[in-house]
C-alpha cells in the first residue's frame, strides 16, 4: 500500500501544493484582515483555465504515447529473441566443419556455438536495459559473464552527448584508433568458420569503465568488481525542489552530482562525461547492444558460408536480428526525443501563473475555502504535468517505469534456459506415446486407440475416424444450439438420446466403427 501511494503524482508535486496553499493562506488573511480588497474578476482566468486544461491533456497524452511505444518495442525484443533462439536451437543442424575431430567432438563444438549465441540473445536484452539507463560498460552481474569474452568494437554511442561536447570536439586519439580500429589481416575466417572480429582480440576493452561504482576495481583473481543487475541511484539533495532546477545546468558543466533526477538526466547523454567533479573528458563510448548484434550476425554469416542451413532459415534469423536492431533504434529515439524545452517551460510558467492568480479570483466568494480549493487546483494541474514528465522516459527506476528487469530476467533469461535444458524433441518420441490416446476425440472425454494401433489400421481407418469425429461434433453443436434456443424461449428441451447410446456412438459397430461393442469401448476397437 505504501508503494502504491508513493507511486501517485501527489508525492511528486507536494512542494507545489504546499507552496500554493501557503500563498492562498496569505491572500485570505490579507483579504479578511487587511484594509484593501485584492480580489479580481474571474472571467479572463476562467477562459485561460479551459485552454490550460486542453494543453495539459495533450502533454499527458504525448507522454503516455511514448510510454506505450516503449512497451511495444520491448515486446518486439521479447518476440524476436524467442524467434531467433528457437530457430538457432532447433533448425541449425549439429554439424561442424572442423576436420580431424570425432563426430562427438564436432557435435559438442556445434552445441557450444549454439549455446553461446543464445547467451548473446539474452545479453542483447540485458545490454539494452543498462544502455537505456545510462549505465555504461558490461561490468554487471547479469551481463559480464555473457559478454566478457567478446572483443570490443569502437562504436560510438547511439545516444547523443551534451551539445557542449560537440563544440569541444568528439575525438579519439591515434593510439586508441589503432588499437580499436578494424583489423587489416588477410585471414577473414577462424578455424570454426566464424568471421574474425573487426577488432584486435588482444585489445583491452573500454567496457570496464562505468559511471557509477568503483573504476578499475578488481578481485584478486583479476575479475572486475561487478555492479548489481538493478542499481538505482540513492535519493540525493538535488532531488528536492527547488534544487532540482540546478541538475541539468550542473551536468551540462561537467559536475558529477548524485540523485535520481541526475541519473535520469544523465541517461540521455551517456558516454561523454568523466566522473571527476568539474571536468569533462571526450571518451570513447560503446553501444554494447549493437556490438552484440554484430557477433550474432557473424554467426549467421558463418552458417551461410558453411551451407548447413537452407535459405528460409537464414532469412528468419536475419529478419529477427533486423527487428532487434530496429527496436534498439526506436528505444533510442524515445529516450533522445524529449518534449521540446520551450513547450515544457511555457506550460510550467502558465500553470504556475494560473495557480498563483487563482486565490484572487475565489477569495471573495469562498473565503477560507480558498485555501483547500487552491491546493486541489494545484494538485490537479501540476500532478498531470509531473506524471507526464515521469512516464515520458519509462526506462529508469521510478515506480511507474517499465519493469525492464522482469523482461530480461523472468522472461528472456528463463526462456533461454528452458530451451537449452533438453535436446531438440524428436516427434517420434512424443507423437507416438501411449497416453496420446485422445487423438480423435472432440472434447478429450472419449479415449481412442493408441497411436501405434492407428498406424496399424492404416490411412483408410484414420480418415474414416476423422470424418466420423467431425460429423459427431457437428451433431453435438446442433443439439446444443437447439437446447439454448429452447431455454431462451422458455420451452422445455426435447428428450434426446445422448451421444454414445445409439448406433452412432463412438466405438459402436457400424460401417465406420468396426466390430460391435458397448459405449465404453475405445474408438476403433
N, C-alpha and C positions, 0 to 999 in steps of 0.2 A: 504493500500500500504506500509506503514511504517513497519507493522508487517511482511509482505511478504519479504521485503528487509532484515529485521533483522534476518529472518529465513534462509537466504542464508549462504553459507560457508564463504563468504568474511568477515563477521563481527566476525568470529571465528578464522580467520587466518590473520587478518590485521597486527598484530605485526610482523609476518614473512615477509609479503610483504614489510612493511616499512623498516624492518631491511636489507633485501637483496637489496632493492632499494638504500639505503644509501651505502651499501657495493659496489654495482655496480657503483655508482657515484664516490666513491673513486678510484676504479680501472680505470675508464675512465679518471679521472683527472691525475692520475699517468702516464697513457699511453700517454696522449696528451702533458702534460707539464713537465713530468719527463725526465730524460736522460737515461732511461732504458726501453727496450721492455719486458713487462711482459706477453705478450700473449703466448698461448700454442696451440699445435695442438689438434683439437677436436676429433681425431679418437677414442681414448680409452673412453672418456666420452660419445661419441655418442652411443657406444655399451652398456655402463652402463645405459644410459637413457632408452634404449629399455627394458632392464631387469627390471629396476626400475618401468617402466610403467606397466609391467605384474604383478609385486608383489603388487603394489598399487591397481590394479584392483582386484586381489584376496582378498586383505584386505577389500576393499569396498563391494565386493560380499558376503564375510563371515558376515559382519555386517548387510547387508540387509537381509540375510537369518535369522539371529536372530530376526530382526525386524518383518519380515513376520511370523516367527514361534510364536512370542509373540502375534501377532494379531490373529492367528489361535486358540491359547489357549483361548483367551478372547472370541472368537466366540463360542468355546466349552462351556465356562462358561455360556454364554447367552442362548445357546440352551438347556443345561441341567437344567438351572434354570427354563426356561419355561416349560420343560417337567415335572420336579418334582412338580412345583407349580400347573400345570394343573391336574396332577394325584392326588395330595392331595385334591385339592378343589372339583374336580368333581367325583372322584372314591372312596373316603373314605366316607362311609355312616355316616349320622348324628345319630350315635348310641353310647351312653355312657354306661359304665359298673357300674357306681356308683349306689348303691341301696339306697332307701329312698328318692329319688328325683322325682319330677314330670317329665312327658315326656318333657315339655317345658324346664325345667331346664337341663335335660340331653342333649337335642339338643343344648341348649345355651353353655353348657360346651364343647361339641364337636366342635362347631364353634370357641370358644376361642382357643382351641388346634390347630385347623387348621390354623387360622389366625396367631397364634404365630409361627407356623412352616414356614408359608410363609414369615413372617418377618425375620426369620432366613435365609431363602433363599436369601433375599435381603441383609441381614447383611453379608453373606458369601462374596458376590462380593465386598461390601464396605470394608470389612476387608482385602481382598486380595489387594485392591488398596493401602490402608495405609501400609500394610505389605511390599509390593514391594518398597515403597518409604522410608522404614526405619523409619516409624512413628509408634512407639510402643503404646500399650495400646488401650483403647476404648473411650478415652475422646475426641470425635469429634462429631460435631453436627449431622452428618449423620449416626453415628454408636452407640452412647451411649444409646439412647432410645431403640434400638433394642436388646441390649445385656446386659444391666446393671443388670438384674435380674439373670443372669447365674452364678453359682459358677465357679471358675476358676480351670482348670486343671494345674498341674505343668509340662507343656510340654516344652521341650527345643525348641529354635528357629530352624527352618529348614534351616536358612541361617547361615553360619559359622561366628564365631567371628574372631578376629585377631589372627594369629598364636602365637604371644607372650603370649596371654592369656591362650592358651592351655599349654604352658610351666609353667605358674604360677599355673595352675590348675583351672578347672571349677568345682566349688563346690557349695553346698548348705548346710547351717548349719543344725544341727539336729532339731532345733525348727521349722525351715521353712519346713523341710522334714515332720515332724509330722503334721504340720498344713495343708500342701497341699497334703499329701500322700493319697493313696486310703483308703476309709473307710472300717472298718472291722466289721461293724454291721451285725446282722443276717437278717435284713429286706432288701430285694432287690427291692421291688416294693412300690411305694407310693399309695395313695388312688385312683388315677386315672389310675393305671396300668402302669405308666411310670417308667422305671428303675431309681433308685436313682443315683444321680451323684457320681462320684468316688472321689469327694472332699467334704469337710465339708461345708454344706450350710451357716454356720455362719462364715466361714473363711474370713478374709479380702483379697482383691484381689490386686495383684501387678499391675493390669491393670491401676490404676490411675496414674502410673508413666509414664511420657512421656519425650522424649528427648528434644523437643522444646516446649516452653511455661512454665508457672509457675508450679512448682511441688507442689502438695498438696493444691493448691488454691481452695477454695470452696466458694459458695454463702452462705448467712446467713441461707438458708433452708437446708444446708448440701450437696446440689448437687455440683459436681465439676465444675470448670470453663472449658467450652468446647472450643476446638480449631476449627477453620473453617474446612469445608469439604475439601477445597483446600487451602493448607497452604505453598505456595512456599517460599523458603528462599530468603531474600534480597541479592542484589549484594554486595559482600564483597571485601576487599582489596586483598584477596587471589585468586580472580578470574582474577587478572591482571597478565599477563606474565611479568617477569619470576617467580613471587611468586607462580604461580600455581604448580611449581615443588616441593614446600615445603608442599603441602597439605597432601599428603599421609604419608610422614615421620612424620609430626606433629600428625596426627591422630593415627599413629602406637604407638606413645609415650604418648598417652593419653591426648593430648591438645584438648580442645573444641574450635574449630575455626568455624567461620561462613562463609557464602557464598554458591553459587550454586554448585560449584565443590565439596566443602566439604560435602554438603548434599548428593550429588550423590555418592560420595565415601563411605560415612558413611552408605548408604542404603545397601551396600554389606556386612556390618559387624554389624548388629543391635544387641542390647541386651547385649553387652559385655563392654559397656563404661558407666561410670558415667559422668555427665556433669561438674563436678568440674575440674577446669583448672589444668592440670598436674597430675591428679590422674586417676587411672584405677581400677575399682572395679569389682569383679566377682559377677554378679547379676543373678537372675533367669529371664529367658526370656520366653515369651509365644508366641506360634503360634496360634494367635486368629482365623484365618480361619479354621485351623484344629480342634480347640476346638468346633467351631460351627457345623462342620460336625458330631462330636461325639453326640451332642444333637439331630441333625436331624436323625442320625442313631438310637438313643434311641427311638425316636418317631416311627420309622418303626418297631423296635423290640416290642414296646408295641402293635402295631396293630397286629403283628403276634401272640402275646400271647392272645390278645382279640379274635382272629379269626373272625374279622369283614371284612377282605379283602381276595380276592382269591389270589392264588399263582402268576399268571401273573402280577397282580397289584403290589404286594410286590416286585417282581423281577424288574419291571420297575423302581420303586423308588430306589431300591438298585443299579441298573445299573447307574442311574442318579447321585447318590451320589458318586459312584466309579469314574465316569467321572469327577466330580468336584474335587475330591482329586487328580486325575491324572493330571488335568490342573494346580492345585496348585503346584504339584511337578515339572511339566515341566517348569512353570514360575520361580520357584526357581533355576532350572538348568540353565536357560538362564541368570539369574541375577548373579549366582555364578560361571559361567564358562566364564571368560573374555578371550580375545585374550592373548596367553602366553606373559608374560612380556618381555622375551628375544627377541621374534619376534617383538614386538612393538618397543622396544628400538632400535633394529638393523635397523628396517625400518626407524625410525625417523633419526637415525645417517646417514645412507646412503643418505637419501633425503636432509638433511641439507648440507652434504659434496658436493653433486652434485650441489645444488643451489649456494653454495659458490664458486665452481670452474667454474660455467657456464660463468661468465663475462670474465674470462681469455680466454675462447675459442672464444668468439664472439666479443671481443672489437676491434680487428684489422680490422674486416670486417664490423661491424655495427657502429662503432664509438659511437656517442651519443645515437643511438637507443639501445645500450646495456642496458641502464637503464630501459626503459619500457619493453624490452624483458626479462630481468631478473625478473622484477616484475610479468610479466604474467606467466613465468615458475614457480615461487614460488607460485603464486596463484593456478595454476593447480595442482601441486604436493601436497602441504600442504593442499589445500582445500579438496581434496579427502580423505586425512588421517583424518582430523578433522571431516569431515562429517561421516566417518565410525565410529569414536570413539563416536560420539553423538548418532547414531542410534543403537549401539550395546547394549545399555541399554535404551529401549524405554518406561520406566515406570515412568519417572520423570516429570519435569515441563518445559523442553525445548520446544521450539515452534514446533519442528519436532517429539516430542514424541507422543505416542498414547494418545488419549483423554479419559483417564480412567473415568473421571467424567461424561462424556457423556454416557459411557456404564452403569455406576451404577445408575445415577440419571435419565437420559432421557429415558433409555430403560428399565432396570430391575425394578427400583422403580415404574415407571409409569405403567408398565405392571402388576406388583403385585397388585397395587391399582385398576386397571381396572378389574382384575379377581375377586377380592373380593367385588367389588362395588354392584353387583347384585346377587341374588340367582342363583343356577345352573339352566340354562334354561331347561324347560321340552319340549321335541319335540312336544307334543300335543298343546303347546301354540304358536309355530312358524311354524310348518309344515302345519297347517290347517287354517292359516289366510286367509281371503277372498282375499287379494291382492296377494296371491300366485297363480295368475290366468294365468301365462305363463309356467305352469308346463311342458307341452308337446310341447312347441314352440322351433323351432330350433334356431331362432335368436332373440327371445324376442319380435318380432313385432306383431305376431298374438296372440291375447288373447284367452285363452281356458276357460274351466269351472273352478269354484272354487273347492278347494279340497273336500269339503263335498259332492258336486254334483258328483264328480268322485267316491267317496266311494259308493254312491247310485247306480252308474252304474255297480259296481262290478268288479271283476278281469278280466272278459272277455272283457268288454268295455275298460278298461285301457290298456290291452295288445294289443288290436286291434288298439288303438290310437298310442301306441308306435311303432308298425310295420308301420303304415301309416306315422308317422313323420320321421322315418328312411328312408323310400322309397322316400319321397319328398326331404329329404336332399341330397340323392344320385343323384336324378334327377337335383336338383339345381346345385350341384357341376359339373355334366357333362355338363350342359349348359354353366356354367362359363368357363370351360376348352375349349369348342368349340369357345366361343367368344374370348378368349385370343389367341388361335391358329389362328383364322381368322385375328385378329388385327396384329399379328406378321408377317403374310404372305401378308398383305395388301388387303385381301379380305373383301368385305362388309359383315357384320353379317347378317345371315338369320333371317327373321322375325319369331318370335316365340311368342306364347301366354304366357303372364306372369302367374306365379303361382297365382291361385285364380280365373281365368276367365274360367276354364273348369270344367268338372265334377269331376276332381281330386283335385280341390281346397279344402283348409281346410274349413270345415264347410258345404260343399255342400253335398246333399244327395247321397247315394250310399250304397254299401254293408257295407262299414266301416264307412260312415259318418252319417248314420241315416236319419232323415227326411230332406226333401229338404229345401234349404234356399239360400240366396244370399251370395256373397263372404265376406260380412262384418259380417256375423253371427259368433259367437264364436264356436269353435270346440265342437262338441258333442251336440249342441242344437237341 
